[in-house]
Amino acid sequence: MPRWRKSDREGVVSYRLARQRTIDAVAAGHRQQHEVCDAQPELRRVALHHATPLSDPCPLCEGDDLVMVTFAFGPGLPKAGRCVADQSELSRLRRRAKPTSCYRVEVCRQCWWNHLRESFELTSSPVAQTAP
């Protein structure tokens, strides 16, 4: 999985706790697996063709085909977002100097589990630190 530079991901919002809550609800029988393994057709297409493999197994089916997809939203981008395939695309989006929100979704290509993993804002340059 490519590593984003820290300046690429300032202000990351993690959805790890919400993810675990969903997994726990399935394990406890409060939710059915088919309710959370419901990736939409476009997400499935992107997961099959433009995703980054993860080393973790799927938290539900324990399959080894868990991937991460990144979408960018902002002025001048398609309403449905733009799939960000690699670091160079992320750098091109930053150079646009327009506000861009990025969302990373994990998807299992075996059972179609999917969950928002994190979100972050792209900035054209790191935020300047001011001295106290």
C-alpha positions as CSV (number, residue, x, y, z in Angstrom):
1,M,0.0,0.0,0.0
2,P,1.5,3.4,-0.9
3,R,2.3,5.6,2.0
4,W,1.1,9.2,1.7
5,R,3.5,11.8,3.0
6,K,2.4,13.4,6.3
7,S,1.8,16.7,4.6
8,D,-0.6,14.9,2.2
9,R,-2.7,13.8,5.1
10,E,-2.8,16.5,7.7
11,G,-6.1,16.5,9.6
12,V,-6.9,12.9,8.9
13,V,-10.2,11.8,10.4
14,S,-10.2,8.1,11.2
15,Y,-13.4,6.0,11.2
16,R,-11.8,3.1,13.0
17,L,-14.2,3.1,15.9
18,A,-17.3,3.2,13.7
19,R,-15.8,0.3,11.7
20,Q,-15.2,-1.8,14.8
21,R,-18.7,-1.0,16.1
22,T,-20.2,-2.3,12.8
23,I,-18.0,-5.5,12.9
24,D,-19.0,-6.0,16.6
25,A,-22.7,-5.6,15.7
26,V,-22.4,-8.4,13.1
27,A,-20.5,-10.7,15.4
28,A,-23.2,-10.1,18.1
29,G,-26.0,-10.9,15.7
30,H,-27.5,-7.4,15.8
31,R,-26.8,-6.9,12.1
32,Q,-26.7,-9.4,9.3
33,Q,-23.5,-9.8,7.1
34,H,-25.5,-9.0,4.0
35,E,-26.5,-5.6,5.5
36,V,-22.9,-4.5,5.6
37,C,-21.5,-6.4,2.6
38,D,-23.3,-4.1,0.2
39,A,-20.8,-2.3,-2.0
40,Q,-22.5,-0.4,-4.7
41,P,-21.8,-1.2,-8.4
42,E,-19.4,1.8,-8.9
43,L,-17.5,1.0,-5.8
44,R,-17.2,-2.6,-6.9
45,R,-15.8,-1.5,-10.3
46,V,-13.2,0.8,-8.7
47,A,-12.3,-1.9,-6.2
48,L,-11.7,-4.4,-9.0
49,H,-9.6,-2.1,-11.2
50,H,-8.1,0.9,-9.3
51,A,-7.5,-0.3,-5.7
52,T,-4.5,-0.8,-3.5
53,P,-4.2,-4.2,-1.8
54,L,-4.1,-4.3,1.9
55,S,-2.3,-6.9,3.9
56,D,-5.1,-7.3,6.5
57,P,-7.8,-10.0,6.0
58,C,-11.4,-9.0,5.6
59,P,-12.9,-8.4,9.1
60,L,-16.1,-10.3,8.1
61,C,-15.3,-13.2,5.7
62,E,-11.6,-13.3,6.6
63,G,-10.7,-13.4,2.9
64,D,-7.4,-12.1,1.6
65,D,-8.8,-9.8,-1.0
66,L,-9.2,-6.6,1.0
67,V,-8.3,-3.4,-0.9
68,M,-8.3,0.4,-0.4
69,V,-9.8,2.9,-2.8
70,T,-9.4,6.7,-2.5
71,F,-11.8,9.2,-3.9
72,A,-11.4,12.9,-4.2
73,F,-14.2,15.5,-4.3
74,G,-13.9,19.2,-5.0
75,P,-14.4,22.0,-7.5
76,G,-13.8,21.0,-11.0
77,L,-14.0,17.2,-10.2
78,P,-16.9,15.0,-11.2
79,K,-19.9,15.0,-8.8
80,A,-19.4,11.3,-8.0
81,G,-15.8,12.0,-7.2
82,R,-12.6,11.0,-8.8
83,C,-10.7,7.8,-8.0
84,V,-7.1,8.6,-6.9
85,A,-5.0,5.6,-8.1
86,D,-1.5,6.7,-6.8
87,Q,0.7,9.3,-5.2
88,S,1.3,11.2,-8.5
89,E,-2.5,11.7,-9.0
90,L,-2.7,13.0,-5.5
91,S,0.1,15.4,-6.2
92,R,-1.6,16.7,-9.3
93,L,-4.8,17.3,-7.4
94,R,-2.8,19.3,-4.8
95,R,-1.2,21.5,-7.5
96,R,-4.7,22.5,-8.6
97,A,-4.8,24.7,-5.5
98,K,-8.5,24.1,-5.0
99,P,-10.0,22.7,-1.9
100,T,-10.2,18.9,-2.2
101,S,-11.6,16.3,0.2
102,C,-10.3,12.8,0.0
103,Y,-12.0,9.7,1.3
104,R,-10.4,6.2,1.7
105,V,-12.7,3.2,1.7
106,E,-11.7,-0.4,2.4
107,V,-13.5,-3.0,0.2
108,C,-13.4,-6.8,0.3
109,R,-13.5,-8.2,-3.3
110,Q,-14.8,-11.5,-1.9
111,C,-17.9,-10.6,0.2
112,W,-18.1,-6.8,-0.8
113,W,-17.7,-5.6,2.8
114,N,-17.0,-1.8,2.6
115,H,-16.4,0.9,5.1
116,L,-15.1,4.4,5.1
117,R,-11.6,4.2,6.7
118,E,-10.5,7.8,6.8
119,S,-10.9,11.2,5.3
120,F,-8.6,14.2,4.9
121,E,-8.3,17.5,3.1
122,L,-5.6,18.1,0.5
123,T,-3.9,21.4,0.8
124,S,-1.6,23.0,-1.7
125,S,1.1,23.4,0.9
126,P,1.5,22.4,4.6
127,V,-0.1,24.8,7.1
128,A,2.5,27.2,8.3
129,Q,3.3,26.9,12.0
130,T,3.4,30.2,13.9
131,A,5.6,30.7,16.9
132,P,3.9,31.5,20.3
